[in-house]
């Protein structure tokens, strides 16, 4: 039998002979030998490429570092709307973005496939083959499961997963009745649960995050691990709500949306005493007066707290305002397309109120302004002439005024039309102000009244500032003590840390606050 195994040198010699005389191919080598030559050269070339690839700086990193880089590439999965409320606590990741990485080189593929924690998100939007493959790659790592009623991740798959590997499920989101029942007794490792239109069964005493929308559930004996709770679209007995709060002593964030009471609050009813000493944020959408009145009269709240009340009406304020009488120092007013927002903030507390625009808007704002009586007023945007006049008329104690870009022209005009208002005003801060001539009119009118401004501060984009702008602004110095021109400086409402630390819900505070990173380029004395 002929020995068809060739060394690399033999293959090279044979190739040299072949190249010298193409006509002699058939007499020199058989087809099988040519295939052997090809295999030897391909394997050698593969070895060379692997050696070169191993010398690349990225591939000289330890496996643990490369795995962490891959983990950082995993982007959060885009869950529709605000269903999860606290998305980052569920940590759903778009595992599909890893697939291109596994085709870069063999080492990257090996590292990715040998890192089970990269493949732990099982999403019903993924292809069924991908779900099965990711499940295998996750090995024994904790799972994060997102289920919807579609053709990819069917109900029987979820039920099977509950029974066979439920203890591995760490985060679960079940949307629109994907499961008629959620047998959480199988999921001993469950830490974050979001569900809608279902019946919650089993023990959830170990869960840290609960987001329940139109969910029927039997209260457990304890919720000692619970830190984040959001309840929506439910009608509750008041005593049941207070029982939930009483068995969750570590609660940090509480959200209630469209929650109504089945009966009026009775202070003499046998309601468990509640003290939420760890509560940092409280958000209530469309407050139910019975629930809110009981909440503030029967629950012990901490000294540091941020609260948000969406779509509250004037009669609701009698229950909401007691929370705002502690150390509020500044007031922020802004209007959006369909609503208005007022925030009262101090060193340790902040309270936000919102109300839909309409006939009650002015009465609503007057009620809040009359209650706070704060000297520091921030106005980001306004609503109408009536709205602006109500602000000016009911805040005679204001000493410092901050105006956003959409409020500068209208509020300066309103002040010029009402010169006898805001006689205590000593400082005005303008973000992207109008023409300097309008600012000069304001400064002159204050001087004529005998109550001139002590400080005028203008924040403007670098591209908008010119020598002429600075010169025009300098004309105010004969009427104002100090004039400052600040470059590229968005003014920001000073909120206490309790508002921003941790993971606030997406609609808790407006997103566009800006940061105070200004640079003074001119002080005109």
ChimeraX attribute file (.defattr): number of C-alpha atoms within 10 A of each C-alpha:
attribute: neighborCount
match mode: 1-to-1
recipient: residues
	/A:1	3
	/A:2	4
	/A:3	6
	/A:4	13
	/A:5	12
	/A:6	14
	/A:7	12
	/A:8	13
	/A:9	9
	/A:10	12
	/A:11	19
	/A:12	14
	/A:13	12
	/A:14	19
	/A:15	16
	/A:16	11
	/A:17	14
	/A:18	17
	/A:19	12
	/A:20	11
	/A:21	10
	/A:22	10
	/A:23	10
	/A:24	12
	/A:25	17
	/A:26	10
	/A:27	8
	/A:28	15
	/A:29	14
	/A:30	12
	/A:31	10
	/A:32	10
	/A:33	17
	/A:34	17
	/A:35	11
	/A:36	17
	/A:37	22
	/A:38	13
	/A:39	12
	/A:40	17
	/A:41	15
	/A:42	12
	/A:43	12
	/A:44	13
	/A:45	12
	/A:46	12
	/A:47	12
	/A:48	12
	/A:49	13
	/A:50	14
	/A:51	11
	/A:52	10
	/A:53	16
	/A:54	14
	/A:55	11
	/A:56	10
	/A:57	8
	/A:58	12
	/A:59	14
	/A:60	12
	/A:61	12
	/A:62	9
	/A:63	17
	/A:64	11
	/A:65	12
	/A:66	17
	/A:67	19
	/A:68	12
	/A:69	11
	/A:70	18
	/A:71	18
	/A:72	10
	/A:73	15
	/A:74	17
	/A:75	15
	/A:76	14
	/A:77	16
	/A:78	11
	/A:79	12
	/A:80	7
	/A:81	8
	/A:82	12
	/A:83	17
	/A:84	24
	/A:85	23
	/A:86	22
	/A:87	18
	/A:88	11
	/A:89	16
	/A:90	22
	/A:91	16
	/A:92	25
	/A:93	22
	/A:94	20
	/A:95	23
	/A:96	16
	/A:97	13
	/A:98	18
	/A:99	11
	/A:100	9
	/A:101	14
	/A:102	16
	/A:103	11
	/A:104	10
	/A:105	13
	/A:106	13
	/A:107	16
	/A:108	19
	/A:109	16
	/A:110	12
	/A:111	16
	/A:112	23
	/A:113	17
	/A:114	15
	/A:115	19
	/A:116	18
	/A:117	18
	/A:118	24
	/A:119	28
	/A:120	27
	/A:121	27
	/A:122	26
	/A:123	24
	/A:124	19
	/A:125	16
	/A:126	17
	/A:127	14
	/A:128	16
	/A:129	10
	/A:130	16
	/A:131	21
	/A:132	13
	/A:133	13
	/A:134	22
	/A:135	18
	/A:136	13
	/A:137	19
	/A:138	20
	/A:139	15
	/A:140	13
	/A:141	17
	/A:142	21
	/A:143	25
	/A:144	22
	/A:145	21
	/A:146	22
	/A:147	24
	/A:148	19
	/A:149	16
	/A:150	11
	/A:151	11
	/A:152	18
	/A:153	22
	/A:154	16
	/A:155	17
	/A:156	10
	/A:157	11
	/A:158	20
	/A:159	16
	/A:160	11
	/A:161	17
	/A:162	19
	/A:163	13
	/A:164	11
	/A:165	15
	/A:166	22
	/A:167	18
	/A:168	20
	/A:169	24
	/A:170	22
	/A:171	24
	/A:172	23
	/A:173	23
	/A:174	23
	/A:175	18
	/A:176	15
	/A:177	18
	/A:178	21
	/A:179	23
	/A:180	14
	/A:181	15
	/A:182	21
	/A:183	18
	/A:184	19
	/A:185	16
	/A:186	19
	/A:187	24
	/A:188	17
	/A:189	19
	/A:190	25
	/A:191	21
	/A:192	25
	/A:193	23
	/A:194	22
	/A:195	25
	/A:196	23
	/A:197	19
	/A:198	21
	/A:199	18
	/A:200	21
	/A:201	16
	/A:202	17
	/A:203	19
	/A:204	29
	/A:205	19
	/A:206	17
	/A:207	21
	/A:208	21
	/A:209	26
	/A:210	22
	/A:211	21
	/A:212	25
	/A:213	21
	/A:214	18
	/A:215	19
	/A:216	15
	/A:217	14
	/A:218	12
	/A:219	18
	/A:220	13
	/A:221	12
	/A:222	17
	/A:223	22
	/A:224	16
	/A:225	18
	/A:226	24
	/A:227	19
	/A:228	26
	/A:229	23
	/A:230	22
	/A:231	19
	/A:232	19
	/A:233	16
	/A:234	18
	/A:235	13
	/A:236	14
	/A:237	16
	/A:238	21
	/A:239	19
	/A:240	14
	/A:241	17
	/A:242	19
	/A:243	18
	/A:244	18
	/A:245	22
	/A:246	21
	/A:247	20
	/A:248	22
	/A:249	20
	/A:250	20
	/A:251	25
	/A:252	19
	/A:253	25
	/A:254	21
	/A:255	22
	/A:256	20
	/A:257	19
	/A:258	15
	/A:259	21
	/A:260	21
	/A:261	19
	/A:262	14
	/A:263	13
	/A:264	13
	/A:265	19
	/A:266	12
	/A:267	11
	/A:268	6
	/A:269	9
	/A:270	8
	/A:271	17
	/A:272	16
	/A:273	12
	/A:274	19
	/A:275	18
	/A:276	17
	/A:277	17
	/A:278	17
	/A:279	23
	/A:280	25
	/A:281	28
	/A:282	21
	/A:283	24
	/A:284	24
	/A:285	18
	/A:286	19
	/A:287	23
	/A:288	17
	/A:289	20
	/A:290	18
	/A:291	23
	/A:292	18
	/A:293	18
	/A:294	17
	/A:295	19
	/A:296	15
	/A:297	12
	/A:298	16
	/A:299	17
	/A:300	14
	/A:301	18
	/A:302	13
	/A:303	14
	/A:304	20
	/A:305	23
	/A:306	28
	/A:307	26
	/A:308	23
	/A:309	25
	/A:310	21
	/A:311	18
	/A:312	20
	/A:313	18
	/A:314	16
	/A:315	11
	/A:316	18
	/A:317	16
	/A:318	11
	/A:319	18
	/A:320	22
	/A:321	15
	/A:322	12
	/A:323	16
	/A:324	20
	/A:325	11
	/A:326	15
	/A:327	13
	/A:328	20
	/A:329	18
	/A:330	23
	/A:331	25
	/A:332	20
	/A:333	23
	/A:334	20
	/A:335	19
	/A:336	14
	/A:337	8
	/A:338	10
	/A:339	16
	/A:340	23
	/A:341	23
	/A:342	22
	/A:343	23
	/A:344	28
	/A:345	25
	/A:346	18
	/A:347	16
	/A:348	17
	/A:349	27
	/A:350	28
	/A:351	25
	/A:352	22
	/A:353	23
	/A:354	24
	/A:355	22
	/A:356	19
	/A:357	17
	/A:358	10
	/A:359	8
	/A:360	12
	/A:361	18
	/A:362	18
	/A:363	14
	/A:364	20
	/A:365	23
	/A:366	17
	/A:367	15
	/A:368	18
	/A:369	21
	/A:370	13
	/A:371	15
	/A:372	17
	/A:373	18
	/A:374	20
	/A:375	17
	/A:376	19
	/A:377	24
	/A:378	23
	/A:379	23
	/A:380	22
	/A:381	22
	/A:382	21
	/A:383	19
	/A:384	12
	/A:385	13
	/A:386	11
	/A:387	15
	/A:388	20
	/A:389	17
	/A:390	16
	/A:391	22
	/A:392	18
	/A:393	14
	/A:394	19
	/A:395	19
	/A:396	18
	/A:397	17
	/A:398	21
	/A:399	18
	/A:400	20
	/A:401	19
	/A:402	23
	/A:403	26
	/A:404	24
	/A:405	18
	/A:406	17
	/A:407	24
	/A:408	24
	/A:409	16
	/A:410	19
	/A:411	21
	/A:412	18
	/A:413	16
	/A:414	17
	/A:415	18
	/A:416	17
	/A:417	11
	/A:418	13
	/A:419	14
	/A:420	13
	/A:421	19
	/A:422	21
	/A:423	16
	/A:424	15
	/A:425	21
	/A:426	19
	/A:427	20
	/A:428	19
	/A:429	20
	/A:430	23
	/A:431	23
	/A:432	20
	/A:433	21
	/A:434	17
	/A:435	12
	/A:436	19
	/A:437	13
	/A:438	16
	/A:439	21
	/A:440	20
	/A:441	15
	/A:442	20
	/A:443	24
	/A:444	17
	/A:445	18
	/A:446	23
	/A:447	15
	/A:448	11
	/A:449	11
	/A:450	9
	/A:451	15
	/A:452	21
	/A:453	25
	/A:454	16
	/A:455	18
	/A:456	23
	/A:457	19
	/A:458	24
	/A:459	24
	/A:460	20
	/A:461	13
	/A:462	11
	/A:463	8
	/A:464	10
	/A:465	15
	/A:466	10
	/A:467	8
	/A:468	10
	/A:469	13
	/A:470	16
	/A:471	12
	/A:472	15
	/A:473	21
	/A:474	21
	/A:475	17
	/A:476	24
	/A:477	17
	/A:478	13
	/A:479	20
	/A:480	23
	/A:481	16
	/A:482	18
	/A:483	23
	/A:484	20
	/A:485	23
	/A:486	22
	/A:487	20
	/A:488	21
	/A:489	21
	/A:490	21
	/A:491	22
	/A:492	15
	/A:493	20
	/A:494	15
	/A:495	19
	/A:496	17
	/A:497	16
	/A:498	19
	/A:499	22
	/A:500	14
	/A:501	10
	/A:502	12
	/A:503	15
	/A:504	21
	/A:505	20
	/A:506	14
	/A:507	12
	/A:508	22
	/A:509	19
	/A:510	10
	/A:511	8
	/A:512	7
	/A:513	14
	/A:514	11
	/A:515	12
	/A:516	13
	/A:517	11
	/A:518	14
	/A:519	12
	/A:520	14
	/A:521	12
	/A:522	13
	/A:523	12
	/A:524	18
	/A:525	12
